[in-house]
Amino acid sequence: MRLKTVLAIATASVMLPTAAFATNGYFSHGYGTINKGMAGAGTALSQDSIAAATNPAGMAFVGDRIDGGLELFSPRREYSVEGGPSGQPPQGTFYLQPGTYKSDSNVFAIPHFGINHQLDDRNTVGVSVFANGGMNTDYSGEKGGPFYGGDTGVNLEQLFIAPTWTWKFSDNQAFGFSPVIAYQRFEAKGLQKFAPFSSDPDALSNNGTDDAWGYGFQIGWQGQITEHLRGGLSWRNILEMNEFDKYRGLFAEQGDFDIPQMFNAGLAWSGIEDHWIVLDVQRIEYSDINSVGNPMMPLKPGSLGTDQGPGFGWNDMTIVKLGWQWQQTPAQAWRAGVSYGEQPISEDNVLFNVLAPGVQEWHFTGGFTRTLNNGLEVSGMAFYSPEKSVKGENPLGPGQDIELSMHQFGVSASLGWRY
């Protein structure tokens, strides 16, 4: 009955807004308060029922529990424009207004929750519900807006439901499998001036929110390697999504926006009493998705929305995550972490990425868990991602430079219950 209740809540939750933001490209730096407190490291060390978001095999080691929490996330995005013609712009060019412009909508709420149940000594079933990064910008229409279409921006929201089964094939080794159900919605506004470049100008901008469902799967292994060393591996395939029909004139392949595949590998070492040192490497293959990975140029008349149409030009990302946990007392644990991944936007693709400035590279995190009575736990997390910028020439405005910048911070709290 508990599992049925959580499944019902998970289904209902896709109708609620999930925050859209950008961290490692548009993937979150971690999932769940405990995992995020160690900068997202946890492929080899799972501690709550959100574990399937990173490695489904980890659910084999968390026992009977329910977790739920909320993150308040604040990304601060802006772009700056320098240079441009002194007189009438030459025909066929697209110069932006010089100056510095900040995106509004700076605080988002991001929920997560999950449940796990031990069927017997070898098998568990559970559900993890979590949100991905997404992209969000909201620029004022002052001075015509970034692209002379008034208020301008995009909003991409993604939510995942991962029912999970695990099997312990020995006492300290487990395999996990999650069929992943994905839901996403998208809106774009202020892009009307790109109509000559669109294969379907009526499905380019200002069409309200469109949504799409999709599916895929994630598999993983986690287990003991030596007395003090654990390991973990996981892979999620490309999540095949329905097209955004209202924006088939914007995204390549007539509105296709699949979610890229992801690889995680990790080690967790406990050679110092009461301490864990956790190391993860994550790989995100943005280049597999034409609407994300295709370069913006050449931007030809009628090319937006075609099979090989222009995209945001994002490169693949490899992220290294290092986490630390100290079990100070049986009731009190402390965490810290740092992660780094080279941001995915090249200087040749800055124009479109005014809409999606996913330029973050470093994340610094801290967190704790306090165990209370009756199996209850309270966890907290805070993180900071320092400002990162990328600067390049406007490809449609020779002699004009565009610089994208962002910094981020956030806090999260969650409750866990071992039942």
PASE-604895 format. One record per residue (C-alpha): residue number from 1; x, y, z. Coordinates in steps of 0.02 Angstrom, whole numbers, plus 50000, padded with zeros to 5 digits. Example, Ala and Ser with C-alpha at 12.3 -4.5 7.8 and 13.67 -1.06 7.14 Angstrom:
<nodes>
{seq:1	x:50615	y:49775	z:50390}
{seq:2	x:50684	y:49947	z:50357}
</nodes>
This chain:
<nodes>
{seq:1	x:50000	y:50000	z:50000}
{seq:2	x:50143	y:50120	z:50036}
{seq:3	x:50215	y:50088	z:49862}
{seq:4	x:50045	y:50119	z:49781}
{seq:5	x:50030	y:50283	z:49875}
{seq:6	x:50200	y:50344	z:49818}
{seq:7	x:50163	y:50293	z:49638}
{seq:8	x:50003	y:50395	z:49645}
{seq:9	x:50096	y:50546	z:49713}
{seq:10	x:50231	y:50525	z:49580}
{seq:11	x:50101	y:50524	z:49442}
{seq:12	x:50016	y:50679	z:49512}
{seq:13	x:50181	y:50771	z:49532}
{seq:14	x:50211	y:50781	z:49345}
{seq:15	x:50070	y:50907	z:49339}
{seq:16	x:50164	y:51022	z:49458}
{seq:17	x:50303	y:51141	z:49407}
{seq:18	x:50479	y:51074	z:49429}
{seq:19	x:50616	y:51202	z:49429}
{seq:20	x:50718	y:51228	z:49272}
{seq:21	x:50898	y:51280	z:49290}
{seq:22	x:51071	y:51239	z:49226}
{seq:23	x:51216	y:51158	z:49319}
{seq:24	x:51316	y:51023	z:49228}
{seq:25	x:51247	y:51079	z:49062}
{seq:26	x:51066	y:51050	z:49104}
{seq:27	x:51092	y:50899	z:49219}
{seq:28	x:51086	y:50928	z:49406}
{seq:29	x:51250	y:50916	z:49501}
{seq:30	x:51169	y:50779	z:49608}
{seq:31	x:51003	y:50703	z:49660}
{seq:32	x:50931	y:50710	z:49835}
{seq:33	x:50994	y:50808	z:49985}
{seq:34	x:51120	y:50678	z:50044}
{seq:35	x:51197	y:50650	z:49871}
{seq:36	x:51205	y:50836	z:49833}
{seq:37	x:51295	y:50868	z:49997}
{seq:38	x:51441	y:50770	z:49925}
{seq:39	x:51437	y:50862	z:49757}
{seq:40	x:51337	y:50721	z:49677}
{seq:41	x:51464	y:50584	z:49715}
{seq:42	x:51378	y:50422	z:49764}
{seq:43	x:51382	y:50293	z:49625}
{seq:44	x:51471	y:50175	z:49746}
{seq:45	x:51389	y:50234	z:49908}
{seq:46	x:51198	y:50250	z:49916}
{seq:47	x:51111	y:50312	z:50072}
{seq:48	x:50929	y:50354	z:50029}
{seq:49	x:50787	y:50304	z:49915}
{seq:50	x:50832	y:50437	z:49784}
{seq:51	x:50985	y:50328	z:49746}
{seq:52	x:50913	y:50260	z:49582}
{seq:53	x:50938	y:50431	z:49503}
{seq:54	x:51126	y:50400	z:49513}
{seq:55	x:51139	y:50210	z:49520}
{seq:56	x:50987	y:50095	z:49533}
{seq:57	x:51094	y:49957	z:49612}
{seq:58	x:51118	y:50066	z:49765}
{seq:59	x:50937	y:50038	z:49817}
{seq:60	x:50991	y:49862	z:49869}
{seq:61	x:51088	y:49936	z:50016}
{seq:62	x:50972	y:50071	z:50087}
{seq:63	x:50841	y:49958	z:50167}
{seq:64	x:50658	y:49999	z:50199}
{seq:65	x:50641	y:50188	z:50194}
{seq:66	x:50547	y:50339	z:50126}
{seq:67	x:50629	y:50506	z:50083}
{seq:68	x:50559	y:50673	z:50031}
{seq:69	x:50635	y:50846	z:50016}
{seq:70	x:50639	y:51015	z:49933}
{seq:71	x:50780	y:51120	z:49862}
{seq:72	x:50777	y:51309	z:49840}
{seq:73	x:50891	y:51349	z:49695}
{seq:74	x:50949	y:51520	z:49636}
{seq:75	x:51040	y:51539	z:49468}
{seq:76	x:51097	y:51715	z:49422}
{seq:77	x:51113	y:51730	z:49232}
{seq:78	x:51163	y:51876	z:49122}
{seq:79	x:51238	y:51918	z:48953}
{seq:80	x:51339	y:52067	z:48895}
{seq:81	x:51356	y:52136	z:48718}
{seq:82	x:51500	y:52244	z:48656}
{seq:83	x:51528	y:52323	z:48487}
{seq:84	x:51424	y:52335	z:48330}
{seq:85	x:51403	y:52448	z:48180}
{seq:86	x:51396	y:52636	z:48206}
{seq:87	x:51266	y:52661	z:48069}
{seq:88	x:51136	y:52555	z:47983}
{seq:89	x:51180	y:52369	z:48003}
{seq:90	x:51226	y:52283	z:47839}
{seq:91	x:51089	y:52178	z:47760}
{seq:92	x:51090	y:51997	z:47817}
{seq:93	x:51166	y:52033	z:47988}
{seq:94	x:51085	y:52018	z:48161}
{seq:95	x:51165	y:52133	z:48290}
{seq:96	x:51108	y:52138	z:48471}
{seq:97	x:51087	y:52293	z:48578}
{seq:98	x:51249	y:52332	z:48673}
{seq:99	x:51242	y:52325	z:48863}
{seq:100	x:51223	y:52200	z:49005}
{seq:101	x:51057	y:52112	z:49033}
{seq:102	x:51006	y:52002	z:49179}
{seq:103	x:50878	y:51862	z:49177}
{seq:104	x:50733	y:51873	z:49299}
{seq:105	x:50652	y:51726	z:49393}
{seq:106	x:50799	y:51689	z:49508}
{seq:107	x:50725	y:51567	z:49636}
{seq:108	x:50655	y:51394	z:49599}
{seq:109	x:50586	y:51254	z:49708}
{seq:110	x:50639	y:51076	z:49663}
{seq:111	x:50555	y:50928	z:49749}
{seq:112	x:50618	y:50749	z:49763}
{seq:113	x:50554	y:50594	z:49848}
{seq:114	x:50566	y:50405	z:49847}
{seq:115	x:50525	y:50242	z:49932}
{seq:116	x:50617	y:50077	z:49945}
{seq:117	x:50556	y:49909	z:50011}
{seq:118	x:50654	y:49751	z:50051}
{seq:119	x:50558	y:49603	z:49979}
{seq:120	x:50679	y:49473	z:50049}
{seq:121	x:50865	y:49450	z:50078}
{seq:122	x:50903	y:49466	z:49892}
{seq:123	x:50772	y:49581	z:49813}
{seq:124	x:50707	y:49757	z:49835}
{seq:125	x:50580	y:49864	z:49743}
{seq:126	x:50562	y:50052	z:49752}
{seq:127	x:50527	y:50215	z:49661}
{seq:128	x:50636	y:50371	z:49645}
{seq:129	x:50560	y:50535	z:49584}
{seq:130	x:50678	y:50678	z:49540}
{seq:131	x:50701	y:50828	z:49427}
{seq:132	x:50837	y:50861	z:49300}
{seq:133	x:50922	y:51026	z:49267}
{seq:134	x:50833	y:51102	z:49120}
{seq:135	x:50857	y:51276	z:49048}
{seq:136	x:50774	y:51437	z:49101}
{seq:137	x:50796	y:51620	z:49053}
{seq:138	x:50676	y:51766	z:49067}
{seq:139	x:50739	y:51929	z:48992}
{seq:140	x:50640	y:52091	z:48994}
{seq:141	x:50573	y:52164	z:48832}
{seq:142	x:50661	y:52329	z:48871}
{seq:143	x:50747	y:52397	z:48715}
{seq:144	x:50650	y:52267	z:48616}
{seq:145	x:50719	y:52117	z:48708}
{seq:146	x:50876	y:52017	z:48663}
{seq:147	x:50812	y:51972	z:48489}
{seq:148	x:50691	y:52119	z:48462}
{seq:149	x:50539	y:52011	z:48503}
{seq:150	x:50490	y:52086	z:48672}
{seq:151	x:50501	y:51980	z:48829}
{seq:152	x:50618	y:51837	z:48786}
{seq:153	x:50670	y:51671	z:48859}
{seq:154	x:50646	y:51484	z:48866}
{seq:155	x:50587	y:51368	z:49003}
{seq:156	x:50625	y:51181	z:49000}
{seq:157	x:50563	y:51075	z:49145}
{seq:158	x:50600	y:50889	z:49165}
{seq:159	x:50540	y:50760	z:49290}
{seq:160	x:50585	y:50576	z:49305}
{seq:161	x:50498	y:50428	z:49385}
{seq:162	x:50612	y:50277	z:49408}
{seq:163	x:50531	y:50117	z:49475}
{seq:164	x:50677	y:50008	z:49527}
{seq:165	x:50711	y:49824	z:49559}
{seq:166	x:50875	y:49763	z:49633}
{seq:167	x:50948	y:49590	z:49654}
{seq:168	x:51091	y:49546	z:49771}
{seq:169	x:51185	y:49408	z:49683}
{seq:170	x:51298	y:49392	z:49836}
{seq:171	x:51298	y:49470	z:50009}
{seq:172	x:51391	y:49627	z:49954}
{seq:173	x:51358	y:49636	z:49767}
{seq:174	x:51200	y:49698	z:49683}
{seq:175	x:51126	y:49731	z:49511}
{seq:176	x:50989	y:49861	z:49485}
{seq:177	x:50868	y:49901	z:49345}
{seq:178	x:50754	y:50053	z:49325}
{seq:179	x:50632	y:50081	z:49183}
{seq:180	x:50633	y:50272	z:49175}
{seq:181	x:50475	y:50371	z:49136}
{seq:182	x:50515	y:50550	z:49087}
{seq:183	x:50403	y:50702	z:49071}
{seq:184	x:50459	y:50871	z:49005}
{seq:185	x:50381	y:51035	z:48953}
{seq:186	x:50447	y:51184	z:48858}
{seq:187	x:50405	y:51362	z:48813}
{seq:188	x:50497	y:51491	z:48707}
{seq:189	x:50455	y:51674	z:48681}
{seq:190	x:50532	y:51823	z:48594}
{seq:191	x:50612	y:51728	z:48448}
{seq:192	x:50500	y:51793	z:48308}
{seq:193	x:50642	y:51881	z:48218}
{seq:194	x:50718	y:51711	z:48178}
{seq:195	x:50564	y:51667	z:48072}
{seq:196	x:50659	y:51679	z:47905}
{seq:197	x:50776	y:51544	z:47969}
{seq:198	x:50635	y:51425	z:48021}
{seq:199	x:50562	y:51281	z:47922}
{seq:200	x:50396	y:51315	z:48011}
{seq:201	x:50386	y:51497	z:48072}
{seq:202	x:50217	y:51468	z:48153}
{seq:203	x:50297	y:51338	z:48269}
{seq:204	x:50448	y:51440	z:48320}
{seq:205	x:50402	y:51553	z:48466}
{seq:206	x:50263	y:51620	z:48579}
{seq:207	x:50156	y:51463	z:48568}
{seq:208	x:50136	y:51435	z:48755}
{seq:209	x:50190	y:51278	z:48847}
{seq:210	x:50208	y:51113	z:48757}
{seq:211	x:50240	y:50948	z:48844}
{seq:212	x:50307	y:50776	z:48802}
{seq:213	x:50323	y:50603	z:48880}
{seq:214	x:50462	y:50481	z:48852}
{seq:215	x:50547	y:50326	z:48917}
{seq:216	x:50710	y:50232	z:48934}
{seq:217	x:50802	y:50131	z:49064}
{seq:218	x:50950	y:50136	z:49182}
{seq:219	x:51054	y:49990	z:49244}
{seq:220	x:51190	y:49980	z:49375}
{seq:221	x:51305	y:49879	z:49484}
{seq:222	x:51365	y:49918	z:49660}
{seq:223	x:51467	y:49813	z:49779}
{seq:224	x:51613	y:49783	z:49895}
{seq:225	x:51784	y:49767	z:49812}
{seq:226	x:51894	y:49753	z:49966}
{seq:227	x:51864	y:49774	z:50153}
{seq:228	x:51872	y:49964	z:50139}
{seq:229	x:51831	y:49995	z:49955}
{seq:230	x:51664	y:49996	z:49865}
{seq:231	x:51632	y:50019	z:49680}
{seq:232	x:51486	y:50065	z:49570}
{seq:233	x:51440	y:50083	z:49386}
{seq:234	x:51281	y:50141	z:49301}
{seq:235	x:51220	y:50184	z:49127}
{seq:236	x:51060	y:50268	z:49068}
{seq:237	x:51017	y:50258	z:48884}
{seq:238	x:50949	y:50399	z:48778}
{seq:239	x:50773	y:50436	z:48838}
{seq:240	x:50664	y:50439	z:48683}
{seq:241	x:50541	y:50584	z:48701}
{seq:242	x:50389	y:50635	z:48600}
{seq:243	x:50416	y:50792	z:48496}
{seq:244	x:50373	y:50968	z:48550}
{seq:245	x:50249	y:50997	z:48408}
{seq:246	x:50221	y:51179	z:48454}
{seq:247	x:50408	y:51209	z:48427}
{seq:248	x:50443	y:51098	z:48277}
{seq:249	x:50507	y:51254	z:48187}
{seq:250	x:50639	y:51283	z:48322}
{seq:251	x:50715	y:51116	z:48375}
{seq:252	x:50801	y:51000	z:48251}
{seq:253	x:50704	y:50848	z:48189}
{seq:254	x:50536	y:50939	z:48194}
{seq:255	x:50536	y:50975	z:48381}
{seq:256	x:50632	y:50824	z:48444}
{seq:257	x:50715	y:50846	z:48613}
{seq:258	x:50775	y:50677	z:48677}
{seq:259	x:50872	y:50667	z:48841}
{seq:260	x:51054	y:50614	z:48820}
{seq:261	x:51132	y:50456	z:48886}
{seq:262	x:51232	y:50463	z:49048}
{seq:263	x:51372	y:50356	z:49121}
{seq:264	x:51426	y:50353	z:49304}
{seq:265	x:51575	y:50265	z:49383}
{seq:266	x:51626	y:50280	z:49565}
{seq:267	x:51731	y:50221	z:49711}
{seq:268	x:51700	y:50242	z:49898}
{seq:269	x:51841	y:50215	z:50024}
{seq:270	x:51817	y:50193	z:50213}
{seq:271	x:51998	y:50163	z:50266}
{seq:272	x:51988	y:50302	z:50399}
{seq:273	x:51872	y:50258	z:50542}
{seq:274	x:51703	y:50347	z:50532}
{seq:275	x:51748	y:50429	z:50365}
{seq:276	x:51703	y:50399	z:50184}
{seq:277	x:51798	y:50470	z:50035}
{seq:278	x:51693	y:50457	z:49878}
{seq:279	x:51750	y:50486	z:49698}
{seq:280	x:51636	y:50487	z:49545}
{seq:281	x:51661	y:50517	z:49359}
{seq:282	x:51508	y:50560	z:49256}
{seq:283	x:51492	y:50572	z:49067}
{seq:284	x:51346	y:50660	z:48979}
{seq:285	x:51333	y:50639	z:48790}
{seq:286	x:51248	y:50801	z:48735}
{seq:287	x:51316	y:50783	z:48557}
{seq:288	x:51201	y:50633	z:48526}
{seq:289	x:51048	y:50748	z:48529}
{seq:290	x:51037	y:50854	z:48371}
{seq:291	x:50931	y:50992	z:48448}
{seq:292	x:51062	y:51015	z:48585}
{seq:293	x:51227	y:50962	z:48506}
{seq:294	x:51214	y:51027	z:48327}
{seq:295	x:51310	y:51191	z:48304}
{seq:296	x:51210	y:51349	z:48273}
{seq:297	x:51304	y:51391	z:48114}
{seq:298	x:51277	y:51388	z:47971}
{seq:299	x:51106	y:51462	z:48006}
{seq:300	x:51023	y:51459	z:47836}
{seq:301	x:50849	y:51514	z:47783}
{seq:302	x:50724	y:51378	z:47827}
{seq:303	x:50850	y:51271	z:47922}
{seq:304	x:50782	y:51280	z:48101}
{seq:305	x:50678	y:51126	z:48138}
{seq:306	x:50747	y:51018	z:47997}
{seq:307	x:50823	y:50846	z:48027}
{seq:308	x:51001	y:50915	z:48038}
{seq:309	x:50948	y:51089	z:48088}
{seq:310	x:51047	y:51207	z:48200}
{seq:311	x:51053	y:51177	z:48387}
{seq:312	x:51137	y:51250	z:48539}
{seq:313	x:51308	y:51177	z:48496}
{seq:314	x:51337	y:51094	z:48665}
{seq:315	x:51487	y:50980	z:48685}
{seq:316	x:51489	y:50820	z:48788}
{seq:317	x:51535	y:50840	z:48972}
{seq:318	x:51646	y:50739	z:49088}
{seq:319	x:51621	y:50784	z:49271}
{seq:320	x:51734	y:50730	z:49415}
{seq:321	x:51653	y:50732	z:49588}
{seq:322	x:51742	y:50712	z:49756}
{seq:323	x:51644	y:50692	z:49916}
{seq:324	x:51683	y:50668	z:50102}
{seq:325	x:51573	y:50606	z:50244}
{seq:326	x:51613	y:50602	z:50430}
{seq:327	x:51503	y:50503	z:50549}
{seq:328	x:51543	y:50608	z:50702}
{seq:329	x:51422	y:50509	z:50813}
{seq:330	x:51293	y:50374	z:50777}
{seq:331	x:51166	y:50514	z:50763}
{seq:332	x:51266	y:50648	z:50671}
{seq:333	x:51348	y:50646	z:50499}
{seq:334	x:51435	y:50788	z:50406}
{seq:335	x:51472	y:50803	z:50220}
{seq:336	x:51569	y:50909	z:50097}
{seq:337	x:51608	y:50897	z:49912}
{seq:338	x:51678	y:50977	z:49756}
{seq:339	x:51648	y:50940	z:49573}
{seq:340	x:51718	y:51003	z:49409}
{seq:341	x:51666	y:50982	z:49227}
{seq:342	x:51718	y:51089	z:49080}
{seq:343	x:51564	y:51187	z:49025}
{seq:344	x:51486	y:51132	z:48859}
{seq:345	x:51466	y:51297	z:48763}
{seq:346	x:51601	y:51348	z:48638}
{seq:347	x:51636	y:51530	z:48595}
{seq:348	x:51563	y:51497	z:48421}
{seq:349	x:51389	y:51463	z:48492}
{seq:350	x:51358	y:51608	z:48610}
{seq:351	x:51214	y:51688	z:48514}
{seq:352	x:51083	y:51552	z:48539}
{seq:353	x:51148	y:51515	z:48713}
{seq:354	x:51092	y:51685	z:48774}
{seq:355	x:50935	y:51578	z:48799}
{seq:356	x:51026	y:51435	z:48886}
{seq:357	x:51188	y:51493	z:48969}
{seq:358	x:51236	y:51325	z:49047}
{seq:359	x:51415	y:51379	z:49080}
{seq:360	x:51443	y:51316	z:49258}
{seq:361	x:51600	y:51213	z:49297}
{seq:362	x:51638	y:51209	z:49485}
{seq:363	x:51519	y:51160	z:49626}
{seq:364	x:51562	y:51170	z:49811}
{seq:365	x:51444	y:51085	z:49933}
{seq:366	x:51415	y:51044	z:50115}
{seq:367	x:51283	y:50950	z:50212}
{seq:368	x:51230	y:50848	z:50363}
{seq:369	x:51111	y:50715	z:50425}
{seq:370	x:51040	y:50709	z:50601}
{seq:371	x:50959	y:50546	z:50658}
{seq:372	x:50808	y:50570	z:50772}
{seq:373	x:50694	y:50447	z:50861}
{seq:374	x:50581	y:50318	z:50778}
{seq:375	x:50690	y:50299	z:50624}
{seq:376	x:50676	y:50481	z:50569}
{seq:377	x:50821	y:50576	z:50490}
{seq:378	x:50837	y:50760	z:50446}
{seq:379	x:50963	y:50809	z:50311}
{seq:380	x:51020	y:50977	z:50245}
{seq:381	x:51130	y:51037	z:50104}
{seq:382	x:51199	y:51199	z:50034}
{seq:383	x:51302	y:51230	z:49878}
{seq:384	x:51386	y:51369	z:49783}
{seq:385	x:51442	y:51373	z:49601}
{seq:386	x:51556	y:51523	z:49567}
{seq:387	x:51535	y:51635	z:49417}
{seq:388	x:51591	y:51567	z:49249}
{seq:389	x:51588	y:51660	z:49083}
{seq:390	x:51612	y:51618	z:48900}
{seq:391	x:51639	y:51752	z:48769}
{seq:392	x:51633	y:51744	z:48580}
{seq:393	x:51590	y:51842	z:48424}
{seq:394	x:51410	y:51860	z:48369}
{seq:395	x:51408	y:51742	z:48217}
{seq:396	x:51274	y:51849	z:48135}
{seq:397	x:51355	y:52015	z:48183}
{seq:398	x:51540	y:52027	z:48137}
{seq:399	x:51638	y:52135	z:48258}
{seq:400	x:51514	y:52114	z:48401}
{seq:401	x:51556	y:52009	z:48555}
{seq:402	x:51433	y:51919	z:48670}
{seq:403	x:51481	y:51860	z:48844}
{seq:404	x:51373	y:51738	z:48943}
{seq:405	x:51392	y:51729	z:49133}
{seq:406	x:51311	y:51639	z:49278}
{seq:407	x:51337	y:51595	z:49461}
{seq:408	x:51225	y:51489	z:49572}
{seq:409	x:51185	y:51443	z:49751}
{seq:410	x:51053	y:51337	z:49835}
{seq:411	x:50995	y:51249	z:49993}
{seq:412	x:50900	y:51088	z:50019}
{seq:413	x:50815	y:50998	z:50163}
{seq:414	x:50739	y:50825	z:50172}
{seq:415	x:50662	y:50699	z:50290}
{seq:416	x:50701	y:50514	z:50288}
{seq:417	x:50607	y:50377	z:50379}
{seq:418	x:50672	y:50200	z:50406}
{seq:419	x:50516	y:50096	z:50428}
</nodes>
